[in-house]
Amino acid sequence: MSERDVGVDRRTFLKAATAGAGMSIAVFSPASGEIHSPRPLSDGAQRPAQAAPDIVVVGAGNFGMWTAFYLTRLGANVTVIDKYGPANSRSTSGGETRGVRSSYGGQATGLLWNRWANEAMQRWALWDEEWGRQLLPKLFFNTGDLICRPQMSSYLEDTMADWDTLGVPYELLTPEEIRYRWPVIGPDGVGVGLYEPRAGVVRARRAIEGVAEVFRKEGGQVTIASAEMGAREGRQLNALNLQPGETISAATYVFACGPWFPKVFPDLMGKRLRISMGHTFYFAVPPGDNSYSFPNLPSYGFPGVTGWPALGRDHRGFRVRTGGRPAEDPDVSDRWIPEQYHERPRQVLADHFPGLVDQPINETRACHYESSVSRNFIVDKHPDFDNVWLAGGGSAESFKQGPVLGEYIARRIMDVDEEPELADGFRLSEEEFG
């Protein structure tokens, strides 16, 4: 067993936490070491409760829960604080489903994200294999992903080049091959197809619920409360104020606040993140017709729209995601989609899935996303504190990589990383949105 596969002893952790962790990143190998292996779920923690946590994570979404999970696996005593709780309907990661693909051609982060996403696919599948035995629900559906474009583009070419570099399997398909395999796909806008067989779809809400449950059973704590910055001494944060009227102290604090970042740190993050609201529709499929259901159709991407087939067992429907509307305060915004926005997904069906154009809508979802100026994730120290970390800037891509991203962040915090040259790409940018 290698050094990276074992937990960090408490003395080493406390030394790193109080001295300020370095900035580096682990090399991610297939998820097979002790840090990933299952531990039987029990009714209590696997180690004695501590009077105070080593680390407090603020935010129980994709960034926060996976980071807390791996911090616990690395030996830290962790408390997660969220004003609504893991997998709540207001969180970005609280939606029903999220796609997992690795097609990032042409992006500055493309090769790294491609590698991480493929590692995450293995870990999503491994999670189901490990925890399914203990009756946690299935999360990952290996649908494959089909990108359709009118013609070959630099995005497709760059994606294939990244896949060739990493040895990721793919297929370049003609319109005739697409129609032969999946005849329900309409011909409009299909000049070429790029198929990624390893890609899939994750049940997002259930995923965060599952990670939170395992985290708690392994000794982590989840507290439902609103947290604000509390007492400080120089460059050290000493406490958080919790509503109503309580405080919590730790050696290290991690803020993983998603679209709430501009509210939590308005001066620091107000212009460094752009908040948007995406619209997702789930359409009913014709009774008795399995052509639009898993495993008979892949997830898909046309210009400006993504989606995937209906998934069992609950069969919420055929998913279509379009652009959304201007973002509002994530604490008070309505999460249903007004009828004025229903024309666009109907047109998507008419163009690409004509057999569904007259089907009713089962449900709609609207959620906030936060994008960074660099379009990369933010994993960095708060510029005013030595013991406060910022983790966010998901840019609509972080959920795909959650099982890998969480370990990356945890190892940064615990000062046990192996590729420090990658850390600069995740720094909080000096640039701001106009």
N, C-alpha and C positions, 0 to 999 in steps of 0.2 A: 504494500500500500504506500503510495507516495505522500509527501508532506502536504500537498494541497487537498488530500482526501480526508484528513483528520481534523477534528475540532481544535480551536485555539484555546490553550489553557487560560484560565482566568487572570493570572498574573500578567501574561503577555498582552491580553486584551486591555486590561486597565492601564498598562503602560502606554499602549498605542492611543487609547481614548483620551488620556489626559495630556499626552504630548502633542496630539494632532496627527491624524493619519496622513500618510503619504498618498501620492496620486499614481496609481498604476492599475493594470487590468490583467486578469488571469487569462491564460490560454485555455479555451474551452474544449475539452475532449468529450467523447460520448458519455452520456450520463450513466456512469456505472459505479462510481465510487461511493464511499460511506455517506458522503454528504447528500447523496440522492436516494440511498436505499430506504425501503419502507421500514417503519417502526410500528408495531402493533398499537392501534388506537386503544386508549384506556380511559377510565373515568376521571383520572387525575393527572397532574403533571409528572414528568419522569425525573424531575429533580426538585429539591426543596425550594419553596417560594422565597424570593429575596425581599428584604424590607424595601428596597428601592431598585428600580431597573437600571441596568447598565446603559441601555439605549431606549429612547422614546421615539417612536415613528408617528408622525402626524399625517394621517391619511390612510385609509384602508382600501384603496383601489389597487390597480395593477402594479404600479410602482411600489406602493407602501407594503402590501401584503406579501409579495414575493421577496422584497428586501427583508422584511421581518422574518419570514420563513427561513431564509438562508442565514441571517444573523444568528437565529436560534440554533441552526445546525452547526454553526461555527463556534458555538459555546457561549454566546452572549445571553443575558437575561433581558428580554425585550417586552415593552408595552406598546401597543398600537392604540392611538386615539383617533376617533372619527366622530363627527357630529351626528351622523346617521347610522353608521355601522357598515361592515363589509357587504358588498354587492347590493347596496341600496339603489333604488331606481333613479336617483339624481346623479349618481356618479357616472363618469365616462365609461367605466368598465362594468356598469350594472345593466347593460343591454342584454338581449337574449343571446346573440351570437356575434362572433368576430371571425373574419377570415385569417388564415395563416398561409402566406405565400412568400416567395423570396425573389420576386421580380422587381429589382431596383435599378435597372439599367440607366446609366447617365447621371445618377446622383453621386455627389461627392462621397457620401457614406455607403454607396451601393455595394461594394465588395464586402465590407464589414457586416452590414445589415443582412446581406445574402448569407454569409456564413452563420451569423447568429440565428437567423430565421430557420435555417436547415437544422441547426442544433436544437432549436426550440421544438421543431416538429418531432424529433426523436424523444425529447423530454415530455411533450404532451402525451405521446403514445405510451411512454414508460409510466407516466402517472396513472393512466387508466389501467395498465397492466398491474401495477403495484397496489393501488388503492381500490380497484374494482373488486379485489378479493375480499375487501372489508366493506363492500356494499356501497361505496361512494358511487354516484352516477357517472356514466360515461361522458367524457368531455370532448374528445377529439374524434372528428369524422374525416377520414381520408377521402375527400371528394375528388381530388385533383383540381387544378385551376386552368381555365382556358381564357387566354387573352385574345380578343378579336380586334383586328384593325383593317381599314380599307386597303392598306398596302404596307409593305415593309417600311420600318421606321428606324431611326437611330436608337430609340428606346428599346425596341425589340433586339436589335443587333448588339447593343451594349449588355442587355440582360443575358443573351446567349453567350457572349464573351465571358461574363462573370461566371456563368454556370460551367463553361468549359474549363476555366481556371480552377474551380472548386470541385470539378467532377460530379456536378449535379445532373441527373438525367432529365431530358426534355425531348419534346417532339415538335417539329415545325410542320404544320398541317395546311393542306390546301382547302378551299371552300368545299370541294367535293368530299374530301375525307371528313370534314366536320359534319356535313349534312348526313353522311352515311352513319357515323357514330351516334350523332344526337339529332335526329330528324326534326325535333321540336324547335330547334334554333332557326329563326328566319334568316333569309339570305342577305337582308339589307346590312351594308357596312361590313360584310365579311369577305375580305380579300385575302387574308392570311390569318392563321391561328397559331399561337404559341402555347403548348400544353405542358404543364408542370405536374407530373403524376404524384409527387410526394405531398403536394399542398393539401389543405383541408380547411375545416371550419371547427371552431371551438365554441361550446356553450359558455358564454362569458360569465353570466351571473353565477351559474353553478360552479364555474372554475374558481372564482374568488371566494365563494362560500366554502368550497372544498379546501382551498389553501388555508383559509382562516380557521377551519375546524381542525385540520392537522396541526397548525401552529398552536392552537389552544391546548390540544391534547398533549403536545410535546413541551408544555410549560409556559408558552407565551400568554400574555394577557391582552384582552381587547376591552377598551373602555369607551363607552358612548358619551361624548362630551365635546363641547366647543373649546378649543385651545387658543390661547393668546400668549405672546411673549411676556415673560415675567421678569424676575429679578436678574440682574446681570452685574458682573464685576470685570471691568476692563473688556477684554475680548472673549470672556467666558459667559455663556448663558447659564444661569444657575437654576432656573425653574420656569415652568409654564403655568399660567393661570388657567384653570378650568372652570367653566360655568356649570353650576352656580357656586362660586366662592371657595373652590379647592385649588391646591397647587400640586405639582408633581415635579420631581427633580431627577436628573440622570447625569451621567458623565458626557453623553453625546445625544444630540437631537437630530432627527432627519425629518425634513418637511417634504412630503410627497403629496401636494395639494391639488394637482391637476388644474382645472379651470378656476379654482379658488385662489390660486397663487396671487393674482392681482389684488384680491381682497385682503389676503394675509400680509403681503408685503407690497403695498401700493406704490411706494417710491422706487423700490428695487425692481419689481416685476411688472408694474403697470404697463410699460411700453416695451418690455422685452418678450412678452407673449401676446399672441393674437388669438382671441377666443372666437370660435365659430360654433354653429349648431347644425348638425347633420340630420337628415331626414331618412328614416327607414320604414319601408312598408312590407307587410307580410300578406300576400294574396292567397286566397283559397285556390286549391287545384281541383280539376274536375273529379267528381266522385269515381273511384275505381280506376283512375288513370295514374299509373306510377311513373310516367315519363318525366315528371317534374320533381321527383323525390329522390333522395339518396337511396341507393348508390347509382341511379340511372342517369344522372346529369352532374357535371362538375360545377364548381363555383365558376363565375364568369366575370369578365371585365370588358366592357365596351367604353369608348371615350366618354368620360364624365359619369359613368354609372358602374356599379358593381353589385353582385348578388350571388345567391346560391340556391340549391334545391331545398325543398322541405325536408326536415330531419325528423326521424322517429325518435322517441316514441310519442311525444306530445303533438308533433306535426303542426307546428304553429303556422306554417305556410311557406310559400315561395317568396324569397327575400329580394327586394329591390332597394338599393340605396342611391339616392340622388343628392344634389346639393341642397342646402338648407336655407335658413333665414338668419338675419343678423342676431348675434348672441345677446343674451340678456343676463341679468344676475342669476347665477346658477342656483341660488337658494330659493328664488321665487318664480323662475321661468316656467311656463306651461310646457309639459312634455308630450302633449298630444299634438297632432299635425292638422292645422285647419284645412278645410276643404279646398281653399284657394290654391294649395300646393299639390293637389292630387292629380292635376293634369299631366305633369311631367312623368311620373312613373307609369301612367296609362300609356303615354306615347312610347316609353321604353318597351312596354309589352307589345304594342302594335308593331314596332320596328323589328324587335328581336325574338319575341315569344308570342306570336299572334294567337296561339291557342289559348292564351290566358287573358286576352284583352278585356273580356266581359266578365271575368271572375270578380267576386266581391272581395273587399279588404277584410282580412281577419283582425288585424290590429296595426297600429302605427307606433313608432318610437322616435323620439327626438332627444339627442344628447349633445352635450358640449364637448368640444375638442380644444386643446391648447397647442399652438404651434410656436416654436422658437424662431428667432431671427435667422439662425443658422440652419434651420430645418433639421437639426440634429437634437438628440436628447441632451438634457442638462443634468450633469452629475458633478457637483462642485461644492466647495465650501462657500458659505455665506461670506461676503467680503468683509463684514464687520465682526465675525466671530470665528474662533478657532475650533469650536466644538459643535458647530451647526452646519449640516449638509442640506443641499437642495437637490431634489431628484424629480425631474418632470420634463416638460416640453415634448410630450409624446408624439405630436405631429401626425396623429392618426395611424401610427405604425407601431407603437410600443407594445400593445397587447400581444401582437404576434410573437414577440420575442420575450415575453414576460418571464418564463422560467430561466432564461439565460441572463436577461437584464438584471433580474433580482440578485442573482449570484454575483454578477459583476459589481453592482453597487455595494453589496455586503462586503465583498473582499476589499473594495476601496476603503470602506469605513474601518475595517479590521486590520488594514495595512498588511495584507497577505497576497498582494497581486504580483503578476509576473511580466507584464508588458507596459511599463510606465509611459512609453512613447505614444500610446493611444489616448492618454488622458486629456491632452490639449484639445482634442476634438469635442470634448464634452464640457468644456469650461463655459461659464456664464459669459455670454458675449457682451462686449462694451457697446455694440450697436443696439439701436432701438427702432421699433416700427414708427413710421411717421404719423 
